[in-house]
Amino acid sequence: MTTLTSTPGGATIRHPAPPSATTGSRTPRQGGTILAVPALIWYAIFMIGPVIAIFVIAALHWPGMLQPVSFAGLDNVRTVFDDPVFWDAVNNTAVQLAVALPIMIVCAYMLGYYVAQKPPGHRVIRYLLFIPGLISTPAKAMVFYAALSPDGLVNGGLQSVGLGSLTDAWLASPSTALACLIALDIWSGIGFTAVLFAARLDSVPDELGEAAQLDGAGHWRTMWRVHFPVIRDYVGVVTMLQFLWTLFGSAQHVLLLTQGGPGSSSTTLSFLVYQKAFIAADLGYSQTVGVILFLAGLVGLLAIRRVFRQNY
């Protein structure tokens, strides 16, 4: 439908009617919904489904995959909370996150800032930082085992400089096994994280840093007072990703290097889930710890998001 208007001179102007809201807006939305259906189905089956299964299995007494299942109620929760190994795993996981995450993020940010300044050979540096991310987890574990075994590189280096009294069975000592795993987490994650920070810092306008340096700010103040606030939200996203990787992915390193020992000195929550499910064949206990791990991850993500949210 068109509308007619007349000007003061008597001329008539035709104005086409605006498209109908019902016919012009429904079709794109319906098309977008249809295209999203396969992804939503996939997400519901393979993401939401396993989360629900964790809570269901946690309420069951299930001593193995082919064994009869019975309802346990809160018995698994009581068993977990009465187990000293569980509390050792909680303590080890807390120490791992409290040490590895801040060191990794701070060092990766500073390294990423350095690379973003495009020093000589910065392209080669970017590729070198990616190397730990390109190495498989078993290969990284072999490298650390070769370095930290009783006759490995670390002890050999200490003996060669006259510090033989400091040598130790690093992976077999209750006082150093967890520290070795934390060192592996930092080494394997810091390079990849630095490349991510460098890519984000490349998009920060150069005028900001130049103006700060004209005002007398050095690289340290420019890095933390100028660039960091600009990419604060991105730092939060990367921190959440590394938090999840450290919380849920530490079982690989524990399995390959220490098996949770000596005793339970290097047992983490994620490794405890694996150990109880596939070694002890106690699926109810395993998934009860999995529920606790899930809730810890959710609380951690919310806390990190709150810390790194923008203040403007």
C-alpha positions in Angstrom: 0.0 0.0 0.0 1.2 3.5 -0.8 0.4 6.9 0.7 -0.1 10.2 -1.0 1.0 13.5 0.3 0.8 16.9 -1.3 3.4 19.7 -1.2 2.5 23.4 -0.8 2.8 23.7 -4.6 0.2 21.1 -5.2 2.5 18.3 -6.3 1.7 14.8 -5.1 4.4 12.5 -3.7 3.9 8.8 -3.4 5.4 7.1 -0.3 5.7 3.3 -0.4 4.3 1.7 2.6 6.8 0.2 5.0 7.1 -3.6 4.9 4.9 -5.5 7.2 6.5 -6.5 10.5 4.9 -9.8 10.4 6.1 -10.8 7.0 9.5 -9.2 7.0 10.8 -10.4 10.4 9.4 -13.9 10.8 11.2 -15.5 7.9 14.8 -14.8 8.9 14.1 -15.7 12.5 12.4 -19.0 11.5 15.3 -19.7 9.1 17.9 -19.1 11.9 16.0 -21.3 14.3 15.9 -24.2 11.8 19.6 -23.9 11.1 20.3 -23.9 14.9 18.3 -27.1 15.5 21.1 -29.6 14.7 23.5 -27.8 16.9 21.0 -27.6 19.7 20.3 -31.3 19.5 24.0 -32.1 19.5 24.5 -29.8 22.5 21.6 -31.3 24.4 22.8 -34.9 23.8 26.5 -34.6 24.3 26.7 -31.6 26.7 23.6 -31.4 28.8 23.1 -35.2 28.8 26.4 -36.1 30.4 26.0 -33.4 33.0 22.6 -34.9 34.0 24.2 -38.4 33.9 26.8 -37.3 36.4 24.2 -36.3 39.0 22.2 -39.5 38.4 25.2 -41.9 38.7 26.3 -40.0 41.8 23.1 -41.3 43.5 23.7 -44.9 42.6 25.8 -47.8 44.0 27.5 -49.0 40.8 30.5 -51.3 41.4 31.6 -51.6 37.8 30.2 -51.2 34.3 28.7 -54.7 34.1 27.6 -55.0 37.7 24.1 -54.6 39.1 23.0 -51.1 40.0 21.2 -50.0 43.2 20.1 -46.7 44.6 22.5 -45.2 47.1 21.0 -41.9 47.9 23.5 -39.8 49.8 25.7 -42.7 50.8 28.2 -41.8 48.2 28.4 -38.3 49.5 29.1 -39.5 53.0 31.7 -42.0 51.8 33.5 -39.2 49.8 33.5 -36.8 52.7 34.8 -39.4 55.1 37.7 -40.4 52.8 41.0 -38.7 53.7 42.2 -39.2 50.1 39.4 -36.9 48.9 40.5 -34.1 51.2 44.1 -34.6 50.1 42.9 -34.3 46.5 41.0 -31.1 47.4 44.1 -29.6 49.0 46.3 -30.6 46.1 43.9 -29.1 43.5 43.6 -25.9 45.5 47.4 -25.5 45.7 47.7 -26.4 42.0 45.2 -23.7 41.0 46.5 -21.1 43.4 50.1 -21.5 42.2 49.9 -22.4 38.5 47.1 -20.0 37.4 48.5 -16.7 38.6 52.0 -17.5 37.5 50.8 -18.7 34.1 48.5 -15.7 33.4 50.9 -13.0 34.7 54.0 -14.4 32.9 52.0 -15.1 29.7 50.7 -11.6 29.6 54.1 -10.0 30.1 55.5 -12.3 27.4 52.6 -11.5 25.1 53.2 -7.8 25.6 56.9 -8.2 24.7 56.0 -10.1 21.5 53.3 -7.5 20.6 56.0 -4.8 20.7 57.4 -6.6 17.6 61.0 -7.0 18.6 63.6 -8.4 16.1 62.6 -11.9 15.3 59.1 -11.6 16.8 57.6 -13.9 14.2 60.0 -16.7 15.1 59.3 -16.1 18.8 55.6 -16.6 18.1 56.3 -20.0 16.5 58.6 -21.0 19.3 56.0 -20.2 21.9 53.6 -22.6 20.2 56.0 -25.5 20.5 54.7 -26.8 23.9 51.2 -26.7 22.5 52.2 -28.8 19.5 53.8 -31.6 21.6 51.5 -34.4 22.7 50.8 -34.9 26.4 52.7 -38.2 26.6 55.7 -36.6 24.9 55.7 -33.7 27.4 55.5 -36.2 30.3 58.5 -38.0 28.9 60.5 -34.8 28.7 59.8 -34.0 32.3 60.4 -37.6 33.4 63.8 -37.5 31.7 64.6 -34.3 33.4 63.3 -35.2 36.9 64.2 -38.8 37.3 66.8 -39.8 39.8 69.5 -40.0 37.1 67.9 -37.2 35.0 69.1 -33.8 33.8 68.2 -31.8 36.9 70.1 -34.1 39.3 73.0 -34.3 36.8 73.2 -30.5 36.6 73.1 -30.1 40.3 76.0 -32.6 40.8 78.0 -31.0 38.0 78.0 -27.6 39.9 78.7 -29.1 43.3 75.2 -29.1 44.6 74.8 -32.9 44.9 73.2 -32.5 48.3 70.2 -30.9 46.7 69.5 -33.9 44.4 66.2 -35.7 45.0 63.8 -38.2 43.4 61.6 -35.3 42.4 58.7 -37.3 41.1 58.8 -39.9 43.9 59.1 -37.5 46.8 55.9 -36.4 48.7 57.3 -32.9 49.1 58.1 -32.3 45.4 55.8 -34.5 43.3 53.0 -31.9 43.2 55.4 -29.1 42.5 56.7 -31.0 39.5 53.2 -31.4 38.1 52.6 -27.7 38.6 55.8 -26.8 36.8 54.6 -29.0 33.9 51.2 -27.2 33.8 52.9 -23.8 33.7 55.5 -24.8 31.0 52.9 -26.4 28.7 50.4 -23.5 29.0 52.4 -20.3 29.2 53.6 -20.2 25.6 50.2 -20.8 24.0 48.6 -18.3 26.4 51.2 -15.7 25.6 50.5 -16.0 21.8 46.8 -15.4 22.5 47.6 -12.3 24.5 50.0 -11.1 21.8 47.3 -11.5 19.2 44.8 -9.4 21.3 47.4 -6.8 22.1 48.1 -6.3 18.4 44.6 -4.8 18.0 45.2 -2.2 20.7 45.9 1.2 18.9 49.6 2.2 18.9 48.6 5.7 19.9 47.7 4.7 23.4 51.2 3.3 24.1 52.9 6.2 22.4 50.8 8.8 24.3 51.7 7.1 27.6 55.4 7.0 26.8 55.3 10.7 25.8 53.8 11.4 29.3 56.9 9.7 30.8 55.4 6.2 31.4 57.8 3.3 30.9 57.0 -0.1 29.4 56.0 -1.5 32.8 53.4 1.2 33.6 52.2 1.2 29.9 51.8 -2.6 30.1 49.7 -2.6 33.3 48.1 0.9 33.4 47.3 1.3 29.7 47.1 -2.0 27.8 45.8 -4.2 30.6 42.6 -2.2 31.2 41.9 -2.3 27.5 42.0 -6.1 27.2 40.8 -6.8 30.7 37.8 -8.8 29.6 39.9 -10.9 27.2 42.3 -11.6 30.1 39.3 -12.9 32.0 38.3 -15.2 29.2 41.8 -16.7 28.8 42.0 -17.1 32.6 38.7 -19.0 32.6 40.0 -21.3 29.9 43.2 -22.0 31.7 41.3 -22.5 34.9 39.1 -25.2 33.3 42.1 -26.8 31.7 44.1 -27.0 34.9 41.1 -28.1 37.0 39.9 -30.9 34.6 43.0 -31.7 32.6 45.5 -32.3 35.3 44.6 -36.0 35.4 46.7 -36.7 32.3 49.9 -35.4 33.8 49.2 -37.2 37.2 48.5 -40.5 35.4 51.6 -40.3 33.2 54.1 -39.1 35.9 53.1 -39.9 39.5 50.0 -42.1 39.5 48.8 -39.8 42.3 51.6 -40.8 44.6 53.6 -41.1 46.6 50.6 -42.0 48.7 48.1 -39.3 47.8 50.5 -36.4 47.7 49.9 -35.6 44.1 46.3 -36.8 43.7 44.0 -34.2 42.2 40.3 -34.2 42.0 40.2 -34.9 38.3 42.6 -37.9 38.7 40.5 -39.2 41.6 37.5 -39.3 39.3 39.5 -41.4 36.8 41.1 -43.6 39.5 37.8 -44.5 41.2 36.0 -45.1 37.9 38.5 -47.1 35.9 40.8 -48.6 38.6 38.7 -49.0 41.7 35.5 -49.6 39.6 33.4 -47.5 42.0 31.3 -45.4 39.6 29.1 -43.9 42.3 32.1 -42.5 44.2 33.7 -41.4 41.0 30.7 -39.4 39.8 30.1 -37.9 43.3 33.6 -36.4 43.0 32.7 -35.4 39.5 29.7 -33.5 40.8 31.9 -31.7 43.3 34.4 -30.9 40.5 31.6 -29.6 38.3 30.3 -27.3 41.0 33.9 -26.1 41.8 34.4 -25.3 38.2 31.1 -23.4 38.0 31.9 -21.3 41.1 35.4 -20.7 39.8 34.2 -19.4 36.5 31.7 -17.0 38.1 34.4 -15.8 40.5 36.9 -15.1 37.6 34.2 -13.4 35.6 33.5 -11.1 38.5 37.1 -10.3 39.1 37.9 -9.4 35.5 34.7 -7.7 34.5 35.0 -4.1 33.2 34.4 -1.3 35.7 32.9 1.0 33.1 
